Amino acid sequence: MQGEQGIRARLVETCRAMYEQGYIVAADGNASVRLGNDRIAVTPSGVHKGFLKPVDLVIADLDGNALHGGRPTSEIRMHIEVYRRRPDVGAVLHAHPPHVLALSVAGVSLGKCILPETVFSLGQIEHAGYATPTTDDVPRAIALRIAEHDALILDRHGTLTVGSDLQGAFNRLEQVEHTAKVSHLAHLLGPVAPLPPEEVERIRRLAEGLGSGSSFEGCGDCSVCRREGSA
């Protein structure tokens, strides 16, 4: 297992990658990683994440108290909510990818079975609705949804992706923004047809057989390919 210094370095590297890919700008976004059962390393408040150094990170407990370092991100309560509800999660990323945000502002849902990769590996991209950033409304908005989903859209606020480690959370962030780009281009070209229900079910069964852990349960808007009996 990595020591704390290795984890700090990996978190800084992930933040830099988020910035270089255009998923965050300026002091936007935040990220954290679990350190044992009762501590997390988290990005500081008001600092450009693309230029962080390992020493800049804050060590906090799961009550949000800073144990070492400066002031943690103002969204730390959102991170803590995830860790409390998901013992399997080792890393949390919150970003502002532009295509996701644009579709969110335009009211275009990403919770549709358009791409087989989404069904197979990412699972359903759940929309958490709008909550005022930095307030307790945000952890309340994600509380129930994050229990069953690994990728959330925070309306007009960006993405929340989780993983067993930083790589897993970052992979999901990339997949969500890629799905948003494709969806945006497709809507410019004409009507967007979802995958046929039988293909969705086939892909889902393949994913389950290979242990992908997909949480996909069908399109949030059309319900054509939802499992029988699901809400």
C-alpha positions in Angstrom: 0.0 0.0 0.0 1.1 3.6 -0.6 2.2 5.6 2.3 0.8 9.1 3.0 3.4 10.8 1.0 2.7 8.6 -2.0 -1.0 9.3 -1.7 -0.4 13.0 -1.4 1.6 12.9 -4.6 -1.0 10.9 -6.4 -3.8 13.3 -5.4 -1.8 16.3 -6.6 -1.1 14.5 -9.9 -4.8 13.8 -10.3 -5.7 17.4 -9.7 -3.1 18.5 -12.3 -4.6 16.1 -14.8 -8.1 17.5 -14.1 -6.8 21.0 -14.8 -4.9 20.0 -18.0 -7.9 18.2 -19.4 -10.0 21.3 -18.8 -12.3 19.7 -16.2 -11.4 22.5 -13.7 -10.1 26.1 -13.9 -8.7 28.6 -11.5 -9.7 27.6 -7.9 -12.7 25.5 -9.1 -13.2 21.9 -8.1 -12.0 19.7 -5.2 -10.7 16.2 -4.6 -10.0 13.9 -1.7 -8.7 10.5 -0.9 -9.3 8.2 2.1 -6.5 7.7 4.6 -7.5 4.7 6.7 -10.9 4.6 8.4 -11.1 8.0 10.0 -9.0 10.5 7.9 -8.9 12.0 4.4 -6.5 14.0 2.4 -8.4 16.8 0.7 -7.6 19.9 -1.4 -7.4 23.3 0.3 -9.9 26.1 -0.2 -9.4 28.8 -2.7 -6.2 27.4 -4.3 -5.6 26.6 -8.0 -5.7 22.8 -8.2 -3.5 22.7 -11.2 -0.5 24.0 -9.3 -0.8 22.2 -6.0 2.1 20.7 -4.1 1.8 17.7 -1.8 2.5 19.8 1.2 -0.5 22.0 0.3 -3.1 19.3 1.0 -5.1 19.2 4.2 -5.6 16.2 6.4 -9.1 16.2 8.0 -11.2 13.8 10.0 -14.6 12.6 9.0 -16.3 15.4 10.9 -14.6 17.9 8.6 -12.1 19.1 11.2 -8.6 20.0 9.8 -6.0 18.0 11.6 -3.0 19.2 9.6 -2.6 21.9 7.0 -4.7 24.9 6.1 -8.4 25.3 5.4 -10.0 22.4 3.6 -12.3 22.9 0.6 -15.6 24.5 1.4 -17.3 21.4 -0.2 -15.7 19.0 2.4 -19.1 18.1 3.7 -20.0 16.6 0.3 -16.9 14.4 0.4 -17.6 13.3 4.0 -21.1 12.4 3.0 -19.7 10.1 0.3 -17.2 8.4 2.6 -19.8 7.8 5.3 -22.3 6.2 2.9 -19.8 4.3 0.7 -17.2 2.3 2.7 -16.0 1.0 -0.7 -15.0 4.5 -2.0 -11.4 5.5 -1.6 -11.4 8.7 -3.7 -13.9 11.5 -4.6 -13.5 14.1 -7.4 -15.7 17.1 -8.0 -15.1 18.9 -11.3 -16.7 21.4 -13.6 -16.3 19.8 -17.1 -17.7 22.3 -19.6 -19.8 19.9 -21.8 -21.5 18.4 -18.8 -22.2 21.9 -17.4 -23.5 23.2 -20.8 -25.9 20.3 -21.1 -27.0 20.7 -17.5 -27.8 24.4 -18.1 -29.7 23.5 -21.3 -31.7 20.8 -19.4 -30.3 17.9 -21.5 -30.1 14.7 -19.4 -27.1 12.3 -19.6 -29.2 9.6 -18.0 -29.9 7.9 -21.3 -28.7 4.6 -22.8 -27.0 6.2 -25.9 -23.4 4.8 -25.7 -22.7 1.1 -25.0 -19.6 2.1 -23.0 -21.9 4.0 -20.6 -24.0 1.0 -20.0 -21.1 -1.4 -19.7 -18.6 0.4 -17.5 -19.9 3.6 -16.1 -23.4 2.8 -15.1 -26.3 5.2 -15.0 -25.2 8.9 -14.9 -27.6 10.2 -12.2 -28.7 13.8 -11.9 -28.8 15.1 -8.4 -30.6 18.4 -9.1 -29.6 21.9 -8.0 -28.1 22.7 -4.6 -26.4 25.9 -3.6 -22.7 25.3 -3.7 -20.8 25.1 -0.3 -24.0 24.7 1.7 -25.5 21.7 3.5 -27.9 21.5 0.5 -25.2 19.8 -1.5 -24.6 16.7 0.8 -28.3 16.4 1.2 -28.8 16.4 -2.6 -26.3 13.6 -3.1 -26.9 11.5 0.0 -29.3 8.9 -1.4 -28.1 9.0 -5.0 -24.4 8.4 -4.3 -25.3 5.2 -2.4 -26.1 3.5 -5.6 -24.3 5.5 -8.3 -20.6 6.2 -9.0 -21.2 9.3 -11.2 -23.5 12.2 -10.4 -24.4 15.4 -12.3 -24.8 18.3 -9.9 -27.2 20.6 -11.8 -25.3 23.8 -12.9 -22.5 22.7 -10.6 -20.5 20.0 -12.3 -19.8 16.3 -11.6 -19.2 14.1 -8.6 -17.4 10.9 -9.4 -16.1 8.2 -7.0 -13.9 5.2 -7.1 -12.0 2.7 -5.0 -9.0 4.8 -5.8 -8.1 8.0 -7.6 -7.6 6.4 -11.0 -11.1 4.9 -10.8 -12.7 8.2 -9.9 -10.8 10.0 -12.6 -11.7 7.4 -15.2 -15.4 8.0 -14.5 -14.9 11.8 -14.7 -13.4 11.3 -18.2 -16.2 9.0 -19.2 -18.9 11.4 -18.1 -17.4 14.4 -20.0 -16.8 12.2 -23.1 -20.5 11.1 -23.0 -21.5 14.8 -22.7 -19.3 15.7 -25.7 -20.8 13.0 -27.8 -24.4 13.8 -26.7 -23.8 17.5 -27.5 -22.5 16.8 -31.0 -25.3 14.3 -31.7 -28.0 16.8 -30.6 -26.5 19.3 -33.1 -26.8 16.8 -35.9 -30.3 15.7 -35.3 -32.6 13.5 -33.1 -30.7 11.2 -30.7 -31.9 7.6 -30.7 -31.2 5.5 -27.6 -29.9 2.0 -27.9 -32.6 -0.7 -28.3 -33.8 -2.1 -25.0 -32.6 -5.7 -26.0 -29.1 -4.4 -26.6 -29.1 -2.5 -23.3 -30.0 -5.7 -21.5 -27.4 -7.7 -23.4 -24.6 -5.2 -22.6 -25.8 -5.1 -19.0 -25.6 -8.9 -18.6 -22.1 -8.9 -20.2 -21.0 -6.2 -17.7 -22.4 -8.2 -14.8 -20.6 -11.3 -16.0 -17.3 -9.6 -16.2 -17.8 -7.9 -12.9 -17.7 -4.3 -14.2 -20.0 -3.2 -11.4 -22.2 -1.1 -13.7 -25.1 0.5 -11.9 -27.1 1.2 -15.1 -30.8 0.6 -14.7 -32.2 2.3 -17.8 -32.8 5.7 -19.2 -33.9 8.3 -16.6 -36.2 10.0 -19.2 -37.8 7.4 -21.4 -37.9 4.2 -19.1 -38.0 2.0 -22.2 -35.2 -0.2 -21.1 -35.7 -0.2 -17.3 -35.7 -3.5 -15.6 -39.1 -5.0 -15.1 -40.7 -3.7 -11.9 -38.2 -0.8 -11.4 -39.5 2.6 -10.6 
